[in-house]
Amino acid sequence: MEVVLAKTSGFCFGVRRAVETVYEQAEKAGEIYTYGPIIHNEEVVKDLEKKGVRVLGSKEELEALQSGSVIIRSHGVPKEIYELIEGKGLACIDATCPFVKRIHRIVERESANGCRIIIIGNDGHPEVEGIKGWSETPAAVVESQEQAQHFEAKKGEKLCIVSQTTFNYKKFQELVEIFRKKGYDIIVANTICNATEERQREATELAARADVMIVIGGTHSSNTRKLYELCQSECENTYYIQTLEDLQLELPNSVELVGITAGASTPNKIIEEVQNYVRINF
């Protein structure tokens, strides 16, 4: 039996940068906080908590701080959070993914120019909430064909369409096409991260060849959920796990290829544990 790990698996550039930033700060003296979990991986967050890094779960918790350093999560935050941190005189360490920061700049600029902002992504996701917070006018979030079909722009309104960095690329194109067919005056910025596109493509191709597919990532990870959906569409026997402990695997003798992929917030240690376990035990 062959076990194949997708080439693009585990930490992406933005996540690695954010995690390394927090670990570096944890070595220093003083109170260290992250505004929301630094990434969507419970194992990483638990390990950082052991090192004294506390997670701020809301704007109200941030407002209650009197001292310390606040690290901005990789998903980014609304503009008002930066202003609040500065206004309270707290140290701000920005670990926002550079690809997400690019979206903030686009949204801030185009909304100031009078465009209505359309964010293609998952409403309520921290990255999307952060993007919304950089628009000078109310932004709309669209994640389904039905929502796109029912969207109505005002007469003469210009639209600027951006995407959550981890959104499904094919689905993004489909939704943009719906807006184009409506004849709206639109600016389209494909802000899906290149690493996300590559990760999704590799996972889909591997799943199409595999008898069994294992997708590793946090339960709250949007990009891992999308990987799972893509893999499941190609391979019926697809498992979604967070750690090796979640893996309940029974493989018949007929299985020739087990594929493994992992979300952008999954540490290499967890990927290696799963990979080694499957190779040794099956």
Buried (B, 14 or more C-beta within 10 A) or exposed (E): BEBBBBEBBBBBBBBBBBBEBBBEBBEEEEBBBBBBBBBBBBBBBEBBEEEEBBBBEEBEEBEEBEEBBBBBBBBBBBBEBBEBBEEBEBBBBBBBBEBBBBBBEBBBEBBEEEBBBBBBBBBEBBBBBBBBBBBBEEBBBBBEEEBBBEBEBEEEEBBBBBBBBBBBBEBBBEBBEBBEEBEBEBBBBBBBBEBBBBBBBBBBEBBEBBBBBBBBBBEBBBBBBBBBBBBBEBBEBBBBBBBBEEBEBEBEEEBEBBBBBBBBBBBEEBBEBBBEBBEEEB
